[in-house]
Amino acid sequence: MKKVYLLIYYLFAQYLPMQPIPGYKIFYKIRYLLCKKLLLKCGDNVIVKNRCYFGNGSKLRVGDFSQLGQNARISGPVTLGKYVMMGPDVVIMAVTHDISDNSKPMIDPSHPSLEKAVVINDNVWIGTRVVILPGVEIGEGSIIGSGAVVTKSFGPNSVIGGVPARFIKNRV
């Protein structure tokens, strides 16, 4: 049955419009109900904006009142806490290539990939076109500025930005 839900999501539901189009709340509800069936965990009142890609969803946990942004691309084991706000075009990659064996090309299908979980804690704002790389943890209450490339973890209430992302200031 999960394959049917995946087909419905990727062939139809992901393309349903967002606000301010009349009826957008129904479209959000359709995507939400499908994600309740597809994701490892999908909390209450989650908003899934259009064209969000998350593979088959089997490694994605999303907390209550969080959002998956428009055109988001999420892969591997990823946990989003409660009240996570995500701008458009965010990329969260928890999968990378194992580069320790250079005896075969990385494009070789037998070349192993590595999963390093990404954790975004509660009440985090992820700006437009942020890229979060494998193994990163973002502390509760943090803000990630638009266009940042996050290569390392940051503690609670951090304001971070840049390429690569760096600590800018504490929110508190």
Disulfide bonds with the S-S distance in Angstrom:
none
